[in-house]
Amino acid sequence: MIENRSVPTASVIPELAYADVLAASEWICAAFGFTERLRIGSHRVQLVYGDGALIAIERAHAPEGARSSVLVRVEDVDAHHERAAAHGATIVGEPADYPYGERQYTAEDPGGHQWTFSESIADVDPASWGGTLISPDT
């Protein structure tokens, strides 16, 4: 893959639509700990978190009726939950441990997008909870 300074290096980059892209970007940075990478006018902002990325786009550029969700891996779900709640995130699922070795909570942002934040708490064989590992390298 060719490197391009105009796009984040993440392999998967969700695009989430908002009525006010700049306000959404500021909120995502404050509440969820992202950092702005690149602004394109007031209609598009690239945001990064660790080795992941997302792009906030103007709602007018999104497919009609599009609804999105994002999963973000974090180091400390409980601290992240506290930060998000303190910044007014609507918590739709409190932190909980799951049999697949993750502790997660879910929040909704001002654009109605749901975000699940996940902390690995154990190395669990997917077969133990009904999963099938297809590619161990990913």
N, C-alpha and C positions, 0 to 999 in steps of 0.2 A: 504494500500500500504506500502510495506517495504521501509524504508529510506535507501538510498545508497549514500555515499559521492562521488561516481564516476559519478553521473548524477545530473543535476540541478533538483530542486523540481517542476518546472513548469509542468503543465499537458499537454501542447502542446508545442513541441519544433521543429520548422522548421529546416531542414538541407539545407543549401545553398552551392552550389558548386562554387569553385574558382580555377583559375590556380595557384595562389600563396596564399595559406591559411594564412600565417603569415602576409603578406602585407595587405590582405583583413581585417584581424582581427584588425591590427593597425589602418587602415582607418576607420572601423566601430566604433571603440572606440573614435577616434578623432572627426569624423564628426557627429556621431549619439549618443554619450554619453554612449555607452555600456562599460562594464568592462570584461576583460578576467577572466574566472573562472578556466579553466583547459586547458593545452596544451597536446596533445598526438602526440609526434614527431613534424614533420612539416606538417602533413597531416590532422590534426583535432584540432579545438579549440572550447571550449565551452565559450559562451559569455552570460552575464546576463544584464538585465535592469529592475530595480524594481523587481517585482515577476515573470518576464518573462525570457525566455532564447532562444537562438538559437545556432546551431552548424555549424560552417564553416567547410566544408569538401573539400578534394582535388577533383578537377573536374574528375579525372580518376575513382573515386569511385561513381560518380553520374550516374543515368540512362541517357542514350543517349538522347539528345534533351530536357532534363528537363529544365523548366523555372519556376521560383518561384517568389512569392511576399509575403511580410510580412506586417502586420498591427501592429503598436506599439502605445500604448496609452501614451501620454505625458501630462505634466501639463501646458505647454505654447507652443503652436504650432508656434507662431510667433518667439519666441526666438530660438526654435529648428531649424526652417527654416533658420534663420540668421546664426546659427552655422554651419549647413550642407552646406549652400552656401559658407560660408567662407572657408570651407575645400574642396571645389571643387566638391561638389555633383551636378550632373546634375538634375536640378529641372524640372520635367515633368508636374507638376500641382501646381500652386501657392496656398497659403493658401486661403481657401474659407469656408464659413459657409453653412451647409446643414440642410434641414428641419428635420432631425432626431436628431438634437441637438448636432452635432459635427462640429468642425472646423478642416479641414484637408489640408495637402499638400502631394504631392508625389514626391519622388526623385528616381534616379537610381544610383546604386553603380557601382564600376569599373567592377564587374562581370556581369553587365546587369540585375541584380535583381531589381525589383521595390519595394519600401518601401513607405507605406502610414503612416504618423504620424497623430494622431487624438487626439484632446482635447475636452472633454465634455464641452459644453457651456450652456446646458439646459437639464432639465429632461423632456423628451417628450414621451407621450404615443405613442407607435408604431402604434396603430390604426389610429392616426392622419395623418400619411404619407403613409399608406398602408401596414404596417408591421403586423405580427401576432406573439405575444409573446407566445412561446411554454412553456418555463420553466423560471419563474420569479426568480429563485434562482441562475441563472448563468449569 
